[in-house]
């Protein structure tokens, strides 16, 4: 059996007029007490970092062990003022343990898809293979040497 906490960041007041933010995760606590990342919000800080994936085990938040803790208590530890940092100790596949420092914040929308063949400056993108570019460059060099 396990319990889950809904996706956060939750908009809770921190008492200073600022709204508390999280790292955009949904947690589950397994029957043995392990706390796992059940789901990551696509534009959330955890997912955007690339350092945490669904199924990773959370071992500690700001050096405080979370194993056996209530899921709501762990979620509260992840909350804080927008832009503040939280350090999380993570274990992947019951093998690799590492720490990641994440900035609390709101989910960011993904960038709009860029149409193929267009550059960000509005000009058409030149679609030429690397070998074609090398060949063209060699032709230019050789024509310059022939003079």
PyMOL commands that set and color helices and strands:
alter all, ss='L'
color gray80, all
select helices_A, chain A and resi 45-49+71-78+130-145
alter helices_A, ss='H'
color red, helices_A
select strands_A, chain A and resi 3-4+12-13+19-21+25-29+35-40+57-61+64-65+80-81+85-92+96-103
alter strands_A, ss='S'
color yellow, strands_A
deselect
rebuild
show_as cartoon
